[in-house]
Amino acid sequence: MKSKYKIKRILFFVLFLLFLFSSCDEINGVMGLLPKFDSNLPNNISGTYVYFESEEAKDKGEYNSLLCFDSKEGTFTYTFSNEEGVKTERGKYKILYKTYKTTECNGNITFVFEDGREKDSSFYWYASALSGPEYLMLDDGRTYLYW
Amino acid sequence: MKKIFIVILVVFSLFPLFAQENSDSYFLPDPEVNFSSHLYGETVMLYGYPTIGGGWDMGLQVDTVNISLFLRYDHIFRPLGSSTGKLFIAEEKFEEGLSFKVKIYELGRFNVNLGINTSWYQQYLMLSSNPGVYNLVHNGVMLRPECSIGWRAIGWWTLELGFFFQTPIYPLYEDYKGWGIFIKVV
């Protein structure tokens, strides 16, 4: 009787060790599935925002300029059209909130272009919990609609 | 002469030490102090919808009074009250605090308890544009008065069912005010 239980205990221990060693490779995969917790406020300004010069242009879907924010990389893309044609500028951006609510916030946004230029602008952002982000207003007086 | 007078005064002042006490105890008997730990589940009405959560507390039962430290968690099914997920896709609430509860009435196996707890709560939200990352948004002091009925089922194992009202008191946050019920099984 005693040796029977002893064998079972040894077998269980060996299986446990095998499982432990084989799961070491899987541990990174498991850790990757777990969510991360960040004590910083969320970066609400993410996604694509467009500016329409008129209501007719808006009805046709013909935007004048496009701002695309990638909150994970902290980069932006600004596409606009002028007399020379369509131009695209890229760079990084930083946000400093003055007031923050989950569906509206304002503060300062700093654009750092690839050519080294920096541009500061105050912003106001508004969203709805049901329909998501709605618009972003910048210093240039334009209201960029979420696209 | 003065010295003799002082000695006599000191000797006479020691007499009460040898006085005979009556049969009643001078000090009250020591209260019963036991370690207590409980596990419970709860649901709270937030944004007009129920949540699911639970908690664990650990403390002391001093006669009819229970003082405990606790950890609490709630999962909010509809972040900010919305199920579209277009802005936030997940919301969780964590709490760490102190609980104070008193047994105010007992009749047979049933007892009634009144309690109040205070805690630090944290609201974590996950943006739809940044999945996999919870950001800390609102946090502050929560106050929660509660009332419960306990039933001593077998031995000292007591099942408890109660209701509470929670409110963030500093800073004020209306969205986390709500009524809830809890059940303590262990």
Contacts between the chains, C-beta under 8 A, distances in Angstrom:
chain1	res1	chain2	res2	distance
A	35	B	90	7.9
A	35	B	126	7.1
A	35	B	132	5.6
A	35	B	133	6.9
A	35	B	134	5.6
A	36	B	132	6.4
A	36	B	133	5.0
A	36	B	134	7.0
A	37	B	124	6.4
A	37	B	133	7.8
A	37	B	134	4.9
A	37	B	136	7.4
A	38	B	133	5.6
A	38	B	134	6.8
A	38	B	135	5.1
A	38	B	136	6.9
A	39	B	135	8.0
A	39	B	136	4.7
A	40	B	135	6.3
A	40	B	136	7.4
A	41	B	135	6.1
A	41	B	136	7.6
A	41	B	137	6.6
A	42	B	125	6.3
A	42	B	127	4.8
A	42	B	130	6.8
A	42	B	135	4.0
A	42	B	137	6.9
A	43	B	127	7.4
A	43	B	129	7.9
A	43	B	130	6.8
A	44	B	127	7.2
A	46	B	127	7.0
A	46	B	129	3.8
A	46	B	130	6.8
A	47	B	129	5.8
A	71	B	127	7.7
A	71	B	129	5.9
A	71	B	130	5.8
A	72	B	130	6.4
A	100	B	137	7.9
A	102	B	80	5.9
A	102	B	87	7.6
A	102	B	88	7.1
A	102	B	125	6.8
A	102	B	137	6.2
A	103	B	80	7.5
A	103	B	87	7.2
A	127	B	87	5.4
A	128	B	86	8.0
A	128	B	87	7.1
A	129	B	79	7.5
A	129	B	80	4.0
A	129	B	81	6.1
A	129	B	82	4.1
A	129	B	87	5.4
A	129	B	88	7.2
A	130	B	82	4.9
A	130	B	84	5.5
A	130	B	86	7.0
A	131	B	84	7.1
A	131	B	86	5.7
A	132	B	84	7.4
A	132	B	86	3.2
A	132	B	87	4.8
A	132	B	128	7.1
A	133	B	87	6.9
